[in-house]
Every structure is written in structure tokens, then in C-alpha cells.
Amino acid sequence: MVPRKPTASNSHLPYRYARTRTGTLCTRSADLADESIPTAPNHPQRSPTARNSIGTIKDTSKHQGKVAMNALAATNRNFRLASRLLGLDSKLEKSLLIPFREIKVECTIPKDDGTLVSYVGFRIQHDNARGPMKGGIRYHPEVDPDEVNALAQLMTWKTAVADIPYGGAKGGIGCNPRDLSRSELERLTRVFTQKIHDLIGIHTDVPAPDMGTNAQTMAWILDEYSKFHGHSPAVVTGKPIDLGGSLGREAATGRGVVYATEALLAEYGKSIEGMTFVIQGFGNVGSWAARLIHEKGGKIVAVSDITGAIKNPNGIDIPQLLKHKEATGDLKSFSGGDSMDANEVLVHECDVLIPCALGGVLNRENAADVKAKFIIEAANHPTDPEADEILSKKGVIILPDIYANAGGVTVSYFEWVQNIQGFMWDEEKVNKELKKYMTGAFHNIKNMCQTHDCGLRMGAFTLGVNRVARATTLRGWEA
């Protein structure tokens, strides 16, 4: 059984180190869980994109460090506000912020040219009160322990909002996957797995793909883990279908965004059909959201990605745009729309704006010019706190990321369930269950909004934090 967090009797201790064959394990003291968050260092080797040689390009902007720290501050701020609304005991509040475990390992591999190179890997396991910890593994030159810590914490609240039996975790390796060959990536993944294999597991911590990683990365982790523990398909999610991955997983986040949008619009007596949409970001999430909205009769009037932006007031033909993007790799040369300034997409006239790419894109510089009536946060932290305040005063309804993009982790849960059962679902069942979970979560958020007289963002946070706090209390956190 996995040990619980440090209790009140030892929470006064500083970092406690235990040398094991997996590296140095660090458990933070309560002293470090204060209001402030250290600023991430600026790394000169920052790359504008991180390309996985075995998968897709993941877009990472130059301002990522600043955005990451804004996300850290916003996560802590939202937790504190939710805690106050719920009236949590101060000691319990502090306990909920302390990570269960922080893992740091050195991963040394031979490169293809025979030289040795070493990378630092992290895994932050935040909370296991409601079940095994869950979260992605990213490969990026700026994997920073403080950023990963906040993302792990956010996963704890997100899984609780979705009402799936997980806690939060996050991890990664400080490398640029674009600079590594396929064989080097495989060696690095296997060494990382060797270092952490007895600290993850089906009922302990279940990794998934994130920035710079994909289904192939998960396949390598599964294979390496299984050498130590026997065949264990449920140890990771986001795997290839042939190795126990779930049908519907690729579209899950985008489909979840659409189900969340339907639930929100229904609250105002509206539906997707006939509404106008702008989608900022046309990667996996944005393209699937666009496809499904188009199928449901929504009119998508503007779309953008890293290659450019297009608009068409009569609605863009999404199936044709998808074919064009696959054939050419860009949007701006598409003949079914007019080219436009990518910076203007967020303030383009529409009913519903869906940011699907970078964090921090809605800020105090552009928030006042946003014309959408509804914003669906498909990206992580696209709206900074200042923009949040400006938009709220304008009466714009914002569906928060902690709920809106939870479709991916929800279908990851379905994949885990299928692997444990040894019984795979068809895609229709996956999508039906996803809609049930997303719709149910929205109604639970609305109930919290009414109970605490707050907006959707704080309704989602109070829902998530309350569920984790209740589980922690029931399990006996002071024992």
C-alpha cells in the first residue's frame, strides 16, 4: 500500500531525503507551501517548438516561462479562494498543497555517436486521497520542478471535478526531443522508467502523454515497466490501440470540449447549431472540436494555428480545411477563407471563442476587445487573472479549463478501466460515457456556483477541492 502524505507530527521537518536505487525522493515540508511561488529560471536554450521525432510538433512559445509562472500563481490563487469559500481548516488547507512525493532522477544514456549524455527527470506525485495519481510526462528543455508541481496539483483538482477516482501527478525530462533520434528517445524513456518503475504502478501512479511525448513513448514505458512487474497495460494510458489503448482517445479532449460547450449553451437555452465559433489553435484538440462543431451545425468563422489564420463570415468548410492542412501543413493558403492577422483571431466577432493552444493568450492587453459571449477554455490556462476580471465585468461567460478540457483524462480513465477488466469497449460506448461524465460534471459545478454564489471557475475549483478535502478527512489525514 502506498504511504500517505507526511502527517502533522512530522510536517515541521525540512526536506527529507531517502536514497534508493531509483534516485533521491523529496517530500516537501509545510513550510514551503506558502502563498508565494519561486520564479522559474530563464533558460537560453528555449526552443520555439518541441518536435517529437516519433510524433507531432508540440507548439511552445517564447513566453512560456512567464506563462508557466502565471499558471502557477493562478492555480494557487484559485485554490486559496476555493478553500476560503469552503471554510477549510488552515492545517488541512496546507496539507492539501503539500505534494505527496517529489522524484528527481539522473538519466544517462549513450547517444548514437557513442558519447554519454545525462538528463534530469522529474515526477511530482501530488495527492492520492481519491485514488492512484494521474498525469502526463513531458519532454521539454524547460521542465521545471515548480511548474510540474503546479500542474500536478491542477490534475488533482481536475480529476476530482470530473469525478474520476484519481489524484494528480505530473512529470517530465529536461530534454529537447527535436534534437534526439528515435533510438535515443527510446533509450532515454527506458532509463527513466527503470529509475521510477517501483514508484509508479496500476494502483499507484499512471502516466500519460504530454508535450513532446506520444503513444509510442507510452508503449516504451509499458514494455520497460512490464520487464519488472509482468504484463501491465494499465500502468500507462494514451497507448497505441494494439497495446490496449482505448478507441476514442485521440478525439477525447476535443469531444469533451464540445460536450462541455453543449452543456453550457443549454443552460442559456441555446445549442451549437446556428452559433458562430472562433477556434484559436488547430492541433489535435482544436481540429477535433472544429470537426464535431461543424457536424452539429455550428458555423466556424475563423481558425488559426502557428502557420497563420483564416476567416470566412459564411462559415469555413472544416472537412475541406482538414484535408488541406494534412496535404500542405498550413492554414493560410486555404482557398475557402481569407487570410487574417493571427493576433486578431481572439477578438474576432463570434458567439463562442475556443482557445485551444497556448496559455496566457487572453490578457489585459486584449481582453477588453473580446467580442465573444462565451469562452470555452480548451487550452490550459489561456486566460490570465487580469483578463478573467475584465471579461467577467463585460458579462462574458467563461467555462474554465479545469473542466472544459477534462475529456482527455476522463477517457484515459476509461482506458485504465478497460485494461484492468481485460474487456475493451467499442467507440460508441466510450463517447456515450464521456458525454455522461462531462454533462454530470457541469451540473455539479452549477450546483456549487449556486451554493457559494460564485462564477463557473470558482464553482469548478470548490467542487474539486471539496471532494479531495472530504476524501482526505475521511481517510484520517491527522492520524
C-alpha positions as CSV (number, residue, x, y, z in Angstrom):
1,M,0.0,0.0,0.0
2,V,1.3,3.5,-0.9
3,P,2.1,5.6,2.2
4,R,0.1,8.7,2.8
5,K,1.4,12.3,3.0
6,P,3.5,13.4,5.9
7,T,1.3,14.0,8.9
8,A,1.1,16.9,11.3
9,S,3.7,15.2,13.6
10,N,6.5,15.5,11.0
11,S,5.3,18.3,8.8
12,H,7.7,20.7,10.6
13,L,10.7,18.9,9.2
14,P,12.6,20.3,6.2
15,Y,13.2,18.3,3.0
16,R,13.6,14.6,4.0
17,Y,15.9,12.6,1.7
18,A,15.9,8.8,1.2
19,R,18.5,7.3,-1.1
20,T,17.1,4.4,-3.1
21,R,18.1,2.8,-6.3
22,T,15.5,5.0,-8.0
23,G,17.2,8.3,-7.1
24,T,16.5,10.9,-4.4
25,L,13.0,11.2,-3.1
26,C,12.0,14.5,-1.7
27,T,8.9,15.3,0.3
28,R,8.2,19.0,0.8
29,S,7.6,20.4,4.3
30,A,4.6,22.5,5.1
31,D,7.0,25.5,5.4
32,L,7.3,25.6,1.6
33,A,3.6,25.5,0.8
34,D,3.1,29.3,1.3
35,E,1.4,31.9,-0.8
36,S,4.4,32.6,-3.0
37,I,5.9,30.5,-5.8
38,P,9.5,30.8,-6.8
39,T,10.2,32.3,-10.2
40,A,11.3,29.8,-12.9
41,P,14.8,30.4,-14.2
42,N,15.2,31.8,-17.7
43,H,16.9,29.2,-20.0
44,P,18.8,30.5,-23.0
45,Q,18.2,27.2,-24.8
46,R,14.5,27.6,-25.0
47,S,13.1,26.3,-28.2
48,P,10.1,27.8,-30.0
49,T,8.8,24.3,-30.8
50,A,9.5,20.9,-29.4
51,R,9.3,18.3,-32.1
52,N,9.0,14.6,-31.2
53,S,10.7,12.7,-34.0
54,I,8.2,9.9,-33.4
55,G,5.1,12.1,-33.3
56,T,3.7,15.5,-33.8
57,I,5.1,19.0,-33.2
58,K,4.0,20.5,-29.9
59,D,3.9,24.3,-30.0
60,T,5.7,26.1,-27.2
61,S,6.0,29.9,-27.3
62,K,8.9,32.1,-26.2
63,H,6.9,33.5,-23.4
64,Q,6.2,30.0,-21.9
65,G,8.3,30.7,-18.8
66,K,6.3,33.8,-17.9
67,V,3.0,32.0,-18.8
68,A,4.0,29.0,-16.7
69,M,4.6,31.2,-13.7
70,N,1.3,32.9,-14.2
71,A,-0.3,29.5,-14.3
72,L,1.4,28.6,-11.1
73,A,0.2,31.7,-9.3
74,A,-3.3,31.3,-10.7
75,T,-3.5,27.7,-9.6
76,N,-2.5,28.6,-6.0
77,R,-4.7,31.7,-6.0
78,N,-7.8,29.7,-7.2
79,F,-7.1,27.0,-4.6
80,R,-6.8,29.6,-1.8
81,L,-10.1,31.3,-2.9
82,A,-11.9,27.9,-3.1
83,S,-10.5,27.0,0.3
84,R,-11.9,30.2,1.9
85,L,-15.3,29.7,0.3
86,L,-15.4,26.1,1.7
87,G,-14.2,27.2,5.1
88,L,-11.4,24.6,5.2
89,D,-9.3,24.3,8.3
90,S,-6.0,26.1,7.8
91,K,-3.9,22.9,8.6
92,L,-6.0,20.8,6.2
93,E,-5.6,23.6,3.5
94,K,-1.8,23.5,4.0
95,S,-1.8,19.7,3.9
96,L,-3.7,19.7,0.5
97,L,-1.0,21.8,-1.1
98,I,2.0,19.6,0.0
99,P,3.0,17.1,-2.7
100,F,2.9,13.5,-1.6
101,R,6.3,12.8,-3.2
102,E,8.8,14.6,-5.5
103,I,11.1,12.4,-7.5
104,K,14.3,13.6,-9.2
105,V,16.5,11.2,-11.2
106,E,19.5,11.4,-13.4
107,C,19.1,9.6,-16.8
108,T,22.4,8.9,-18.5
109,I,22.3,7.3,-22.0
110,P,24.7,6.7,-24.8
111,K,24.0,8.8,-27.9
112,D,24.1,7.4,-31.4
113,D,27.6,8.7,-31.8
114,G,28.9,6.8,-28.7
115,T,29.1,9.8,-26.3
116,L,27.3,9.8,-23.0
117,V,24.7,12.4,-22.1
118,S,22.7,12.9,-18.9
119,Y,19.3,14.4,-18.5
120,V,17.3,15.2,-15.3
121,G,13.9,13.6,-14.9
122,F,11.1,14.6,-12.5
123,R,7.9,13.1,-11.3
124,I,5.7,15.0,-8.9
125,Q,3.0,12.9,-7.2
126,H,0.7,15.4,-5.6
127,D,-2.2,13.6,-3.9
128,N,-3.6,10.0,-3.7
129,A,-6.6,10.6,-1.4
130,R,-9.1,9.7,-4.1
131,G,-7.1,7.0,-5.9
132,P,-4.0,6.4,-8.0
133,M,-2.2,9.6,-9.1
134,K,-2.6,10.5,-12.8
135,G,-0.8,12.9,-15.1
136,G,1.3,13.4,-18.2
137,I,5.0,13.1,-18.8
138,R,6.5,15.8,-21.0
139,Y,9.8,16.1,-22.8
140,H,10.9,19.7,-23.0
141,P,14.1,21.7,-22.4
142,E,12.4,23.7,-19.7
143,V,10.9,21.0,-17.5
144,D,11.0,22.9,-14.2
145,P,10.1,21.3,-10.9
146,D,8.0,24.2,-9.7
147,E,5.9,24.3,-12.9
148,V,5.5,20.5,-12.8
149,N,4.4,20.8,-9.1
150,A,1.6,23.2,-10.1
151,L,0.5,21.0,-13.0
152,A,0.4,18.0,-10.7
153,Q,-1.7,20.0,-8.2
154,L,-4.1,21.1,-11.0
155,M,-4.5,17.4,-12.1
156,T,-5.7,16.6,-8.5
157,W,-8.5,19.2,-8.8
158,K,-9.3,18.3,-12.4
159,T,-9.8,14.6,-11.8
160,A,-12.0,15.5,-8.8
161,V,-14.1,17.9,-10.9
162,A,-14.6,15.1,-13.4
163,D,-15.4,12.7,-10.6
164,I,-12.9,10.1,-11.7
165,P,-11.1,8.2,-8.9
166,Y,-7.6,9.6,-9.3
167,G,-5.3,12.1,-7.7
168,G,-2.8,14.3,-9.5
169,A,0.7,13.8,-10.8
170,K,3.0,15.3,-13.5
171,G,6.4,14.6,-14.7
172,G,9.0,15.1,-17.4
173,I,12.6,15.1,-18.6
174,G,14.6,18.2,-19.4
175,C,15.5,17.5,-23.0
176,N,14.7,18.7,-26.4
177,P,13.1,15.8,-28.2
178,R,13.7,17.5,-31.5
179,D,17.4,17.0,-31.0
180,L,17.2,13.3,-30.3
181,S,16.9,10.4,-32.7
182,R,14.1,7.8,-32.3
183,S,16.6,5.3,-30.8
184,E,17.9,8.0,-28.3
185,L,14.4,8.8,-27.3
186,E,13.7,5.1,-26.7
187,R,16.8,4.7,-24.6
188,L,16.0,7.8,-22.5
189,T,12.4,6.7,-21.9
190,R,13.6,3.2,-20.8
191,V,16.2,4.6,-18.4
192,F,13.7,7.0,-16.9
193,T,11.2,4.1,-16.5
194,Q,14.0,2.0,-14.8
195,K,14.6,4.7,-12.3
196,I,10.9,5.2,-11.3
197,H,9.3,1.8,-12.0
198,D,8.7,1.0,-8.3
199,L,7.2,4.4,-7.7
200,I,4.6,4.2,-10.4
201,G,2.0,1.4,-11.0
202,I,-1.5,0.5,-11.9
203,H,-2.8,1.4,-8.4
204,T,-0.1,4.0,-7.6
205,D,0.6,6.4,-10.4
206,V,-0.5,6.1,-14.0
207,P,1.4,8.3,-16.5
208,A,0.1,9.5,-19.9
209,P,1.5,11.5,-22.9
210,D,2.0,15.3,-22.7
211,M,4.1,17.9,-24.5
212,G,6.8,16.2,-26.6
213,T,5.6,12.6,-25.9
214,N,3.0,10.4,-27.5
215,A,1.6,6.9,-27.8
216,Q,4.9,5.4,-28.8
217,T,6.6,6.9,-25.6
218,M,3.8,5.2,-23.6
219,A,4.5,1.9,-25.4
220,W,8.2,2.0,-24.3
221,I,7.2,2.8,-20.7
222,L,4.7,-0.1,-20.7
223,D,7.3,-2.5,-22.1
224,E,10.1,-1.5,-19.7
225,Y,7.8,-1.5,-16.7
226,S,6.4,-5.0,-17.6
227,K,10.0,-6.4,-17.5
228,F,9.9,-5.7,-13.8
229,H,6.3,-6.3,-12.9
230,G,4.8,-8.6,-15.6
231,H,2.5,-7.5,-18.4
232,S,0.8,-4.4,-17.1
233,P,-1.1,-2.5,-19.8
234,A,-2.9,-0.3,-17.2
235,V,0.3,1.3,-16.0
236,V,0.0,4.0,-18.7
237,T,-2.8,5.5,-20.7
238,G,-2.7,7.0,-24.2
239,K,-1.1,3.8,-25.6
240,P,-1.4,2.6,-29.1
241,I,-4.7,0.7,-29.7
242,D,-2.7,-2.5,-30.4
243,L,-1.3,-2.4,-26.9
244,G,-4.5,-1.8,-25.0
245,G,-5.2,1.8,-25.9
246,S,-8.8,2.9,-25.9
247,L,-10.9,3.7,-29.0
248,G,-11.9,7.4,-28.9
249,R,-8.9,8.5,-27.0
250,E,-7.4,10.6,-29.8
251,A,-10.6,12.7,-30.1
252,A,-11.4,12.7,-26.4
253,T,-10.3,16.2,-25.4
254,G,-11.8,17.8,-28.4
255,R,-15.0,15.8,-28.0
256,G,-15.1,16.6,-24.3
257,V,-14.8,20.4,-25.2
258,V,-17.9,20.0,-27.5
259,Y,-19.9,18.2,-24.8
260,A,-19.0,20.9,-22.3
261,T,-20.0,23.6,-24.8
262,E,-23.4,21.9,-25.3
263,A,-24.0,21.7,-21.6
264,L,-23.1,25.4,-21.1
265,L,-25.2,26.6,-24.1
266,A,-28.2,24.5,-23.0
267,E,-28.1,26.4,-19.7
268,Y,-28.9,29.6,-21.7
269,G,-31.5,28.0,-23.9
270,K,-29.1,27.7,-26.9
271,S,-27.4,25.0,-28.9
272,I,-24.4,24.6,-31.1
273,E,-26.5,24.7,-34.3
274,G,-26.6,28.2,-35.8
275,M,-24.0,29.7,-33.4
276,T,-20.8,31.3,-34.7
277,F,-17.4,30.0,-33.4
278,V,-13.8,31.0,-33.5
279,I,-11.1,28.4,-32.8
280,Q,-7.6,29.5,-31.8
281,G,-5.3,26.6,-32.3
282,F,-5.8,23.8,-34.8
283,G,-3.8,20.9,-33.4
284,N,-5.4,17.7,-32.0
285,V,-7.9,19.5,-29.7
286,G,-8.8,22.4,-32.0
287,S,-9.2,20.3,-35.1
288,W,-11.4,17.7,-33.4
289,A,-13.5,20.4,-31.8
290,A,-13.9,22.1,-35.1
291,R,-14.9,18.9,-36.9
292,L,-17.5,18.0,-34.3
293,I,-18.9,21.5,-34.1
294,H,-19.2,21.6,-37.9
295,E,-21.1,18.3,-37.8
296,K,-23.5,19.6,-35.2
297,G,-24.4,22.7,-37.4
298,G,-22.1,25.3,-35.8
299,K,-20.6,27.9,-38.0
300,I,-16.9,28.3,-37.6
301,V,-16.0,31.8,-38.9
302,A,-12.2,31.9,-38.0
303,V,-9.4,29.5,-37.3
304,S,-5.8,29.9,-36.5
305,D,-2.6,27.9,-35.7
306,I,1.1,28.5,-35.7
307,T,1.1,28.8,-39.6
308,G,-1.4,31.5,-39.8
309,A,-5.1,32.4,-39.6
310,I,-8.2,32.4,-41.9
311,K,-11.7,33.7,-41.7
312,N,-15.0,33.3,-43.6
313,P,-18.1,35.1,-42.4
314,N,-20.3,32.4,-44.1
315,G,-18.5,29.6,-42.3
316,I,-15.4,27.6,-43.1
317,D,-15.7,24.2,-44.7
318,I,-14.0,22.2,-41.9
319,P,-13.7,18.8,-43.7
320,Q,-12.0,20.6,-46.7
321,L,-9.8,22.6,-44.3
322,L,-8.7,19.4,-42.6
323,K,-7.8,17.8,-46.0
324,H,-5.8,20.9,-46.9
325,K,-4.0,21.0,-43.6
326,E,-3.0,17.4,-43.9
327,A,-1.8,17.9,-47.5
328,T,0.1,21.2,-47.1
329,G,0.7,21.6,-43.4
330,D,-0.6,25.1,-43.2
331,L,-3.9,27.0,-43.0
332,K,-3.2,30.4,-44.6
333,S,-3.1,29.0,-48.2
334,F,-6.6,27.5,-47.9
335,S,-8.8,28.9,-50.6
336,G,-12.0,28.6,-48.6
337,G,-11.3,31.6,-46.5
338,D,-9.5,34.9,-46.3
339,S,-6.1,35.3,-44.6
340,M,-6.1,37.4,-41.4
341,D,-3.8,38.5,-38.7
342,A,-3.4,35.7,-36.2
343,N,-3.5,38.2,-33.3
344,E,-6.9,39.3,-34.4
345,V,-8.5,35.9,-34.1
346,L,-9.1,36.2,-30.3
347,V,-11.0,39.5,-30.8
348,H,-12.9,38.4,-34.0
349,E,-16.7,38.7,-34.0
350,C,-18.3,35.5,-32.8
351,D,-20.7,33.9,-30.3
352,V,-18.2,31.4,-28.9
353,L,-14.4,31.7,-28.6
354,I,-12.4,28.4,-28.0
355,P,-8.7,28.9,-27.3
356,C,-7.1,25.5,-27.9
357,A,-3.4,26.3,-28.0
358,L,-1.2,28.3,-25.6
359,G,-1.6,29.6,-22.1
360,G,-1.9,33.3,-21.4
361,V,-3.3,34.3,-24.8
362,L,-6.2,36.3,-23.2
363,N,-4.6,39.1,-21.1
364,R,-5.1,42.7,-20.1
365,E,-4.0,43.9,-23.5
366,N,-6.7,42.2,-25.5
367,A,-9.4,41.2,-23.0
368,A,-11.4,44.4,-23.4
369,D,-11.6,43.8,-27.2
370,V,-13.0,40.3,-27.0
371,K,-16.4,40.2,-28.7
372,A,-17.4,36.6,-27.9
373,K,-20.3,36.0,-25.4
374,F,-18.9,32.6,-24.3
375,I,-15.3,31.4,-23.9
376,I,-14.5,27.7,-23.7
377,E,-11.0,27.1,-22.3
378,A,-9.8,24.1,-24.2
379,A,-6.2,25.1,-23.6
380,N,-4.6,25.1,-20.2
381,H,-4.8,28.5,-18.5
382,P,-5.5,30.6,-21.6
383,T,-7.0,33.4,-19.5
384,D,-4.8,35.2,-17.0
385,P,-6.4,36.5,-13.8
386,E,-6.4,40.2,-15.0
387,A,-8.2,39.2,-18.2
388,D,-10.6,37.0,-16.2
389,E,-11.7,40.0,-14.2
390,I,-12.1,42.3,-17.3
391,L,-14.1,39.6,-19.1
392,S,-16.3,38.9,-16.1
393,K,-17.1,42.6,-15.8
394,K,-18.1,42.6,-19.5
395,G,-20.5,39.7,-18.8
396,V,-18.6,37.1,-20.8
397,I,-19.3,33.6,-19.6
398,I,-16.0,31.6,-19.3
399,L,-16.1,27.8,-19.0
400,P,-12.8,27.0,-17.1
401,D,-10.1,24.8,-18.3
402,I,-10.1,22.6,-15.2
403,Y,-13.5,21.3,-16.5
404,A,-13.6,22.1,-20.2
405,N,-10.5,20.1,-21.3
406,A,-11.1,17.2,-18.9
407,G,-12.3,14.9,-21.7
408,G,-8.8,13.6,-22.2
409,V,-8.2,12.4,-18.7
410,T,-11.7,11.0,-18.5
411,V,-11.2,8.7,-21.5
412,S,-7.8,7.9,-20.0
413,Y,-9.7,6.6,-17.0
414,F,-11.9,4.6,-19.3
415,E,-8.7,3.1,-20.9
416,W,-7.4,2.2,-17.4
417,V,-10.7,0.6,-16.5
418,Q,-10.8,-1.4,-19.8
419,N,-7.2,-2.6,-19.2
420,I,-8.0,-3.8,-15.6
421,Q,-11.1,-5.5,-16.8
422,G,-9.4,-7.0,-19.8
423,F,-12.5,-6.1,-21.7
424,M,-12.4,-3.4,-24.4
425,W,-15.3,-1.1,-25.2
426,D,-16.5,0.0,-28.6
427,E,-16.1,3.7,-29.5
428,E,-19.8,4.3,-29.2
429,K,-19.7,3.3,-25.5
430,V,-16.6,5.4,-24.9
431,N,-18.3,8.5,-26.3
432,K,-21.6,7.8,-24.5
433,E,-19.8,7.5,-21.2
434,L,-17.7,10.6,-21.9
435,K,-20.9,12.7,-22.5
436,K,-22.4,11.4,-19.3
437,Y,-19.4,12.4,-17.3
438,M,-19.0,15.8,-18.9
439,T,-22.7,16.7,-18.6
440,G,-22.8,15.4,-15.0
441,A,-19.7,17.4,-14.0
442,F,-21.2,20.6,-15.5
443,H,-24.4,20.3,-13.4
444,N,-22.3,19.6,-10.3
445,I,-20.3,22.8,-11.0
446,K,-23.5,24.8,-11.4
447,N,-24.7,23.4,-8.0
448,M,-21.5,24.7,-6.4
449,C,-22.0,28.1,-8.1
450,Q,-25.4,28.4,-6.5
451,T,-24.3,27.1,-3.1
452,H,-21.3,29.6,-2.9
453,D,-22.7,32.4,-5.1
454,C,-19.7,32.3,-7.4
455,G,-18.8,32.0,-11.1
456,L,-18.0,28.9,-13.0
457,R,-14.3,28.9,-12.4
458,M,-14.6,29.1,-8.7
459,G,-17.6,26.7,-8.8
460,A,-15.3,24.1,-10.5
461,F,-12.4,24.7,-8.0
462,T,-14.7,24.5,-5.0
463,L,-16.2,21.2,-6.4
464,G,-12.7,19.7,-6.9
465,V,-11.1,20.9,-3.7
466,N,-14.1,19.9,-1.6
467,R,-14.1,16.3,-3.0
468,V,-10.3,15.9,-2.2
469,A,-10.7,17.5,1.2
470,R,-13.6,15.2,2.1
471,A,-11.6,12.1,1.0
472,T,-8.6,13.3,2.9
473,T,-10.6,13.8,6.1
474,L,-12.4,10.5,5.8
475,R,-9.1,8.7,5.4
476,G,-7.8,10.4,8.5
477,W,-5.2,12.9,7.5
478,E,-4.1,13.7,11.0
479,A,-3.5,10.1,12.1
